[in-house]
């Protein structure tokens, strides 16, 4: 998997996202906002979110708009970045993280990159800035042959690791990769997240 920077046409201080939800309980500790970014080069077999692979513009949101959306719901105690690959938009996400942490929220991210890859000089632009803001990182690509479908596992395949950078959250790794959560919105549409990844109906 090359670490070359991916060119995008997204305006500065904006993100290209696939979806968003408040008060999720299956994407990290407590109730959380979840941001699914658009775009991933990895294309892992068995990926839960193949619709997130394309880098074509989907929902373009400004950093300020996204931060406001996260903070508007008082039940969000944290935010999780998923995807797609969050670290392809690391610079913008680092700023989102910085702003929400000023309001007491914690921040975690999933990544198909390993921590070692993200710490190298050829990692995607902004990787170090985003890593500095994270309380938790789940790193490593999804490997279908190593899949875990257990009610006690917070990761989806055995190669993935939970990196806890904030010791205050060490005892809160209680969500499970095989849980499913359904959000029903006012317009009747539904969002399904958890073990099945992300789908919007």
Wavefront OBJ file of the C-alpha trace (Angstrom):
o trace
v 0.000 0.000 0.000
v 1.814 3.177 -1.113
v 1.795 6.162 1.220
v 1.919 8.740 -1.580
v -0.255 11.758 -0.945
v -3.664 11.590 -2.644
v -4.575 14.653 -4.698
v -8.053 16.030 -4.081
v -10.049 19.008 -5.273
v -11.633 19.751 -1.900
v -11.403 23.454 -0.950
v -9.122 24.444 1.949
v -10.697 24.127 5.400
v -13.303 21.698 4.069
v -13.834 17.944 4.249
v -15.309 15.430 1.847
v -17.483 13.157 3.977
v -19.667 10.155 3.293
v -21.923 10.472 6.323
v -22.453 11.713 9.834
v -24.455 10.689 12.886
v -24.825 11.813 16.505
v -25.057 9.689 19.654
v -23.594 6.471 18.274
v -22.740 3.853 20.907
v -20.985 1.273 18.701
v -18.107 3.388 17.340
v -16.149 4.084 20.501
v -16.658 4.800 24.212
v -19.910 6.423 25.272
v -22.207 8.369 22.978
v -20.330 9.881 20.067
v -20.603 11.810 16.875
v -19.261 9.746 13.976
v -17.805 11.232 10.802
v -17.320 8.869 7.855
v -14.907 10.491 5.421
v -15.015 9.867 1.691
v -12.017 8.307 -0.039
v -9.698 5.331 0.444
v -6.997 3.833 -1.787
v -6.745 0.535 0.062
v -9.910 -1.236 -1.178
v -9.640 -4.130 1.296
v -11.535 -7.294 0.279
v -14.577 -7.614 2.513
v -14.535 -3.903 3.384
v -17.744 -2.855 5.169
v -17.905 0.489 3.317
v -16.904 0.053 -0.361
v -19.011 3.099 -1.234
v -16.434 5.137 0.692
v -13.523 4.245 -1.612
v -14.122 6.894 -4.257
v -12.506 10.305 -3.800
v -15.222 11.986 -5.847
v -16.894 14.834 -3.911
v -19.794 13.561 -1.817
v -20.810 15.859 1.052
v -18.476 18.856 1.229
v -18.564 20.491 4.655
v -16.427 23.199 6.212
v -14.430 22.545 9.357
v -16.520 25.118 11.228
v -19.790 23.548 10.066
v -18.690 20.093 11.166
v -17.473 21.310 14.553
v -20.779 23.118 15.097
v -22.727 19.986 14.192
v -20.745 17.916 16.696
v -21.059 20.425 19.525
v -24.747 21.180 18.961
v -25.781 17.804 20.381
v -25.014 17.877 24.130
v -25.138 14.070 24.335
v -21.980 13.702 22.244
v -19.095 13.078 24.636
v -16.659 12.360 21.855
v -16.187 12.100 18.111
v -14.975 9.200 15.976
v -13.425 9.518 12.527
v -14.038 6.548 10.234
v -14.301 6.037 6.527
v -12.972 5.748 4.015
v -9.535 6.600 5.315
v -9.481 9.513 7.770
v -5.758 10.122 7.387
v -6.158 11.161 3.743
v -7.889 14.229 5.232
v -5.729 14.415 8.334
v -4.999 18.141 8.282
v -8.662 19.164 8.341
v -9.614 16.449 10.838
v -6.796 17.537 13.166
v -8.361 20.994 13.286
v -11.820 19.529 13.925
v -10.316 17.471 16.750
v -8.479 20.445 18.215
v -11.641 22.514 18.366
v -13.933 19.867 19.875
v -11.328 18.930 22.482
v -11.394 22.533 23.707
v -15.005 21.770 24.675
v -14.096 18.611 26.603
v -14.819 15.955 23.964
v -12.488 13.037 23.334
v -11.423 12.002 19.836
v -10.688 8.640 18.255
v -10.058 7.440 14.742
v -10.004 4.261 12.731
v -7.267 3.899 10.118
v -6.174 1.306 7.606
v -2.623 2.557 8.114
v -0.584 1.181 10.992
v 0.720 3.541 13.640
v 4.244 2.892 12.390
v 3.255 3.954 8.863
v 1.558 7.094 10.157
v 4.699 8.103 12.051
v 6.906 7.970 8.955
v 7.896 11.035 6.956
v 6.023 9.795 3.869
v 2.712 9.393 5.719
v -0.267 11.384 4.392
v 0.029 15.118 4.969
v -1.129 16.149 8.442
v -0.801 12.679 9.953
v 1.367 13.843 12.843
v -1.000 16.704 13.642
v -3.980 14.343 13.775
v -2.126 11.736 15.838
v -1.319 14.403 18.438
v -5.033 15.115 18.867
v -6.197 11.497 19.205
v -7.164 9.846 22.472
v -7.614 6.450 20.771
v -6.468 5.050 17.431
v -7.566 1.727 15.954
v -4.966 0.986 13.326
v -4.359 -1.581 10.623
v -6.251 -2.636 7.509
v -9.245 -4.933 7.647
v -8.061 -8.442 6.709
v -10.983 -10.687 5.800
v -9.139 -13.922 6.618
v -8.463 -12.593 10.130
v -12.004 -11.353 10.761
v -13.314 -11.331 14.336
v -17.042 -11.449 15.003
v -17.166 -11.569 18.769
v -19.207 -9.580 21.317
v -16.059 -8.652 23.273
v -13.800 -7.432 20.462
v -13.513 -3.715 19.615
v -11.628 -4.518 16.385
v -12.823 -6.245 13.230
v -9.749 -8.324 12.353
v -6.965 -9.803 14.471
v -4.185 -7.683 12.967
v -5.792 -4.441 14.158
v -4.786 -2.827 17.441
v -6.402 -0.400 19.877
v -3.876 2.324 20.668
v -4.842 4.202 23.824
v -3.107 7.581 24.035
v -5.331 8.929 26.819
v -5.100 6.705 29.922
v -8.413 8.102 31.191
v -10.123 5.993 28.509
v -8.226 2.772 29.180
v -11.170 1.216 31.024
v -13.744 2.291 28.452
v -12.857 -0.005 25.549
v -16.228 -1.726 25.861
v -17.845 -1.451 22.452
v -17.828 -4.502 20.179
v -17.138 -4.842 16.474
v -20.151 -7.103 15.902
v -22.793 -4.745 17.326
v -25.241 -3.118 14.933
v -26.946 0.218 15.472
v -29.814 1.695 13.441
v -30.550 5.436 13.362
v -33.940 6.522 12.001
v -34.177 10.167 10.921
v -37.166 12.498 10.742
v -37.465 12.078 6.964
v -37.788 8.302 7.373
v -34.289 7.494 6.114
v -32.135 5.083 8.092
v -28.449 4.764 8.810
v -27.009 1.400 9.888
v -23.599 1.306 11.559
v -21.515 -1.140 13.563
v -20.352 -4.549 12.331
v -21.961 -3.964 8.939
v -19.962 -0.771 8.583
v -22.111 2.012 7.187
v -25.174 2.057 5.023
v -27.737 4.748 4.334
v -31.229 3.925 3.163
l 1 2 3 4 5 6 7 8 9 10 11 12 13 14 15 16 17 18 19 20 21 22 23 24 25 26 27 28 29 30 31 32 33 34 35 36 37 38 39 40 41 42 43 44 45 46 47 48 49 50 51 52 53 54 55 56 57 58 59 60 61 62 63 64 65 66 67 68 69 70 71 72 73 74 75 76 77 78 79 80 81 82 83 84 85 86 87 88 89 90 91 92 93 94 95 96 97 98 99 100 101 102 103 104 105 106 107 108 109 110 111 112 113 114 115 116 117 118 119 120 121 122 123 124 125 126 127 128 129 130 131 132 133 134 135 136 137 138 139 140 141 142 143 144 145 146 147 148 149 150 151 152 153 154 155 156 157 158 159 160 161 162 163 164 165 166 167 168 169 170 171 172 173 174 175 176 177 178 179 180 181 182 183 184 185 186 187 188 189 190 191 192 193 194 195 196 197 198 199 200 201
